[in-house]
Amino acid sequence: MLECHHITAGYSSSSVAVVDDLSIEFRSGGLTALVGPNGCGKSTLLKAMMGLLPQQSGKLFLNNEEIQNLPRRQRARRMAYLPQDAHCPDYMSVSELVELGGYARRGLFSRVSAEQKRCFDEVLETVGLLEMAHDQMSVLSGGQRQRAWIAMILAQAADAILLDEPVNHLDLRYQIAVLELVQKIARDSNRVVVCVLHDLNLAAHYADHVVMLDHGKVAARGSVREALTAHTVRNTYGVEVDVFDRNTRHLCVPLGLTG
């Protein structure tokens, strides 16, 4: 379990905290969707948890261990993070990218052991790219590239995985493929998996839990049906919606802006 206790964080360019006295728990055994309007603090929260932004106050616990003061490399052994726009040289191969995920544990200049190589092949097989291990990243489709980045994250063997808009800029087919993969990883492993999503219907379909942020605070949390209601969406997004179930699917249909 990943626990945030009264986390306050922001950017040095502004004196206003983006995440303000936020407390929340993220549990393993399912996918948690982190949703909310632009600027509500979703990306800021992930960066603060990874130590990429200074925490003004608060504590962070992973499996009951306080970790916010760990050096960045040690934290990377416990938590894996995929930012919105990840980049690598086009000439890098898929296997080389995945090997980057092991550097937090073995060091940048250490040789890859046979056991580590086996683990890297396993994560490539998990994301369906084992046969493309030696292909350059430049020849992959958008969805394949995103799966390669997720393979690198899995190679870290971390207890928690934080994904910031992993389906950003992907078409519907690749969005589905990536989220099906992330959902399977979350449900089949004992990891905490948190995924920032903008599309509420994708969140409703693939997530097991939802945390909705608004102005740096938790506006709603719980199961999909508990967190994604007409009331919470109206109050948080300023949009009137019709929320209903159809064939076991929880759907959120926008009707128009409020007021």
ZIHU-V976130 format. One record per residue. N is the residue number from 1. OMEGA is omega as a letter, one per 30 degrees, with the letter a starting at -180 (* if undefined). D_CENTER is the distance of its C-alpha to the mean C-alpha in Angstrom with 1 decimal. Layout:
BEGIN
n=N omega=OMEGA d_center=D_CENTER
n=N omega=OMEGA d_center=D_CENTER
END
This chain:
BEGIN
n=1 omega=l d_center=14.7
n=2 omega=a d_center=12.9
n=3 omega=l d_center=15.1
n=4 omega=a d_center=15.4
n=5 omega=l d_center=19.2
n=6 omega=a d_center=20.5
n=7 omega=l d_center=18.0
n=8 omega=a d_center=19.5
n=9 omega=l d_center=18.2
n=10 omega=a d_center=19.0
n=11 omega=a d_center=20.3
n=12 omega=a d_center=23.7
n=13 omega=a d_center=25.0
n=14 omega=l d_center=25.0
n=15 omega=a d_center=26.5
n=16 omega=l d_center=24.5
n=17 omega=l d_center=21.5
n=18 omega=l d_center=18.4
n=19 omega=a d_center=17.0
n=20 omega=l d_center=20.1
n=21 omega=a d_center=21.0
n=22 omega=l d_center=17.8
n=23 omega=a d_center=17.7
n=24 omega=l d_center=15.3
n=25 omega=l d_center=14.5
n=26 omega=a d_center=11.5
n=27 omega=l d_center=13.2
n=28 omega=l d_center=13.0
n=29 omega=l d_center=14.5
n=30 omega=a d_center=12.4
n=31 omega=l d_center=9.2
n=32 omega=l d_center=8.5
n=33 omega=l d_center=8.0
n=34 omega=a d_center=8.1
n=35 omega=l d_center=11.0
n=36 omega=a d_center=14.0
n=37 omega=l d_center=16.3
n=38 omega=l d_center=16.1
n=39 omega=a d_center=16.6
n=40 omega=l d_center=15.8
n=41 omega=a d_center=13.6
n=42 omega=a d_center=9.9
n=43 omega=l d_center=9.4
n=44 omega=l d_center=12.2
n=45 omega=l d_center=10.9
n=46 omega=a d_center=8.0
n=47 omega=l d_center=10.8
n=48 omega=l d_center=13.2
n=49 omega=l d_center=11.6
n=50 omega=a d_center=11.6
n=51 omega=l d_center=15.1
n=52 omega=l d_center=14.9
n=53 omega=l d_center=16.5
n=54 omega=l d_center=19.4
n=55 omega=l d_center=19.2
n=56 omega=l d_center=22.4
n=57 omega=l d_center=22.5
n=58 omega=a d_center=20.9
n=59 omega=a d_center=19.8
n=60 omega=a d_center=16.7
n=61 omega=l d_center=17.3
n=62 omega=a d_center=15.7
n=63 omega=l d_center=17.9
n=64 omega=l d_center=20.6
n=65 omega=l d_center=20.7
n=66 omega=a d_center=20.5
n=67 omega=a d_center=18.4
n=68 omega=l d_center=18.2
n=69 omega=l d_center=21.3
n=70 omega=l d_center=20.5
n=71 omega=a d_center=21.0
n=72 omega=a d_center=18.0
n=73 omega=l d_center=18.8
n=74 omega=l d_center=19.2
n=75 omega=l d_center=15.9
n=76 omega=l d_center=14.3
n=77 omega=a d_center=16.1
n=78 omega=a d_center=14.4
n=79 omega=l d_center=10.8
n=80 omega=a d_center=8.9
n=81 omega=l d_center=6.9
n=82 omega=a d_center=6.7
n=83 omega=a d_center=8.1
n=84 omega=a d_center=9.3
n=85 omega=l d_center=12.5
n=86 omega=a d_center=12.8
n=87 omega=l d_center=16.5
n=88 omega=l d_center=19.0
n=89 omega=a d_center=22.7
n=90 omega=a d_center=23.8
n=91 omega=a d_center=26.2
n=92 omega=l d_center=23.6
n=93 omega=l d_center=23.5
n=94 omega=a d_center=20.7
n=95 omega=l d_center=21.9
n=96 omega=l d_center=22.2
n=97 omega=a d_center=18.6
n=98 omega=l d_center=17.5
n=99 omega=l d_center=20.1
n=100 omega=a d_center=18.3
n=101 omega=a d_center=15.8
n=102 omega=a d_center=18.8
n=103 omega=a d_center=20.2
n=104 omega=a d_center=18.9
n=105 omega=a d_center=21.0
n=106 omega=a d_center=24.0
n=107 omega=a d_center=24.5
n=108 omega=a d_center=24.6
n=109 omega=l d_center=28.2
n=110 omega=l d_center=28.4
n=111 omega=l d_center=29.3
n=112 omega=l d_center=27.0
n=113 omega=l d_center=28.7
n=114 omega=l d_center=29.5
n=115 omega=l d_center=27.2
n=116 omega=l d_center=24.2
n=117 omega=l d_center=25.2
n=118 omega=l d_center=25.2
n=119 omega=l d_center=21.7
n=120 omega=l d_center=20.5
n=121 omega=l d_center=22.5
n=122 omega=a d_center=21.0
n=123 omega=l d_center=17.4
n=124 omega=l d_center=18.8
n=125 omega=l d_center=20.6
n=126 omega=a d_center=17.6
n=127 omega=l d_center=16.1
n=128 omega=a d_center=19.6
n=129 omega=a d_center=20.4
n=130 omega=a d_center=23.0
n=131 omega=l d_center=25.9
n=132 omega=a d_center=24.3
n=133 omega=a d_center=23.7
n=134 omega=l d_center=26.5
n=135 omega=l d_center=25.7
n=136 omega=l d_center=24.8
n=137 omega=a d_center=21.5
n=138 omega=a d_center=23.7
n=139 omega=a d_center=25.0
n=140 omega=l d_center=21.7
n=141 omega=l d_center=20.8
n=142 omega=l d_center=17.6
n=143 omega=l d_center=16.1
n=144 omega=l d_center=17.4
n=145 omega=a d_center=16.1
n=146 omega=l d_center=12.5
n=147 omega=l d_center=13.3
n=148 omega=l d_center=14.9
n=149 omega=l d_center=12.0
n=150 omega=l d_center=10.0
n=151 omega=l d_center=13.4
n=152 omega=l d_center=13.5
n=153 omega=l d_center=10.4
n=154 omega=a d_center=12.2
n=155 omega=l d_center=15.3
n=156 omega=a d_center=14.4
n=157 omega=a d_center=15.0
n=158 omega=l d_center=12.9
n=159 omega=a d_center=12.9
n=160 omega=l d_center=9.3
n=161 omega=l d_center=6.1
n=162 omega=a d_center=3.3
n=163 omega=a d_center=1.9
n=164 omega=l d_center=4.6
n=165 omega=a d_center=6.9
n=166 omega=l d_center=7.1
n=167 omega=l d_center=10.3
n=168 omega=l d_center=11.8
n=169 omega=l d_center=15.5
n=170 omega=l d_center=15.7
n=171 omega=a d_center=18.5
n=172 omega=a d_center=18.5
n=173 omega=a d_center=19.3
n=174 omega=l d_center=16.5
n=175 omega=a d_center=13.9
n=176 omega=a d_center=15.4
n=177 omega=a d_center=15.5
n=178 omega=a d_center=11.9
n=179 omega=l d_center=10.8
n=180 omega=l d_center=13.7
n=181 omega=a d_center=12.6
n=182 omega=l d_center=9.1
n=183 omega=a d_center=11.2
n=184 omega=l d_center=13.8
n=185 omega=a d_center=11.9
n=186 omega=a d_center=10.7
n=187 omega=a d_center=14.3
n=188 omega=a d_center=16.2
n=189 omega=l d_center=15.0
n=190 omega=a d_center=15.3
n=191 omega=l d_center=11.9
n=192 omega=l d_center=9.6
n=193 omega=l d_center=6.4
n=194 omega=a d_center=4.3
n=195 omega=l d_center=3.2
n=196 omega=l d_center=5.4
n=197 omega=l d_center=8.5
n=198 omega=a d_center=12.1
n=199 omega=a d_center=14.1
n=200 omega=l d_center=15.1
n=201 omega=l d_center=16.8
n=202 omega=l d_center=13.9
n=203 omega=a d_center=12.1
n=204 omega=a d_center=15.5
n=205 omega=a d_center=16.0
n=206 omega=a d_center=13.0
n=207 omega=l d_center=11.6
n=208 omega=l d_center=13.7
n=209 omega=l d_center=13.0
n=210 omega=l d_center=12.4
n=211 omega=l d_center=12.3
n=212 omega=l d_center=14.0
n=213 omega=l d_center=14.7
n=214 omega=a d_center=17.9
n=215 omega=l d_center=19.4
n=216 omega=l d_center=17.3
n=217 omega=l d_center=18.1
n=218 omega=l d_center=17.0
n=219 omega=l d_center=18.9
n=220 omega=l d_center=18.1
n=221 omega=l d_center=16.4
n=222 omega=l d_center=17.2
n=223 omega=l d_center=17.4
n=224 omega=a d_center=16.9
n=225 omega=l d_center=20.7
n=226 omega=a d_center=20.8
n=227 omega=a d_center=18.2
n=228 omega=l d_center=18.8
n=229 omega=l d_center=22.5
n=230 omega=a d_center=24.8
n=231 omega=a d_center=25.4
n=232 omega=l d_center=21.9
n=233 omega=l d_center=21.2
n=234 omega=a d_center=24.6
n=235 omega=a d_center=24.3
n=236 omega=a d_center=20.9
n=237 omega=a d_center=21.0
n=238 omega=a d_center=24.8
n=239 omega=l d_center=25.0
n=240 omega=a d_center=27.2
n=241 omega=l d_center=25.7
n=242 omega=a d_center=27.2
n=243 omega=a d_center=25.0
n=244 omega=l d_center=26.3
n=245 omega=l d_center=25.9
n=246 omega=a d_center=27.2
n=247 omega=l d_center=27.5
n=248 omega=l d_center=24.9
n=249 omega=l d_center=22.4
n=250 omega=a d_center=21.4
n=251 omega=a d_center=22.0
n=252 omega=a d_center=21.9
n=253 omega=a d_center=24.5
n=254 omega=l d_center=25.1
n=255 omega=a d_center=28.7
n=256 omega=l d_center=28.9
n=257 omega=l d_center=28.4
n=258 omega=l d_center=29.8
n=259 omega=* d_center=32.9
END
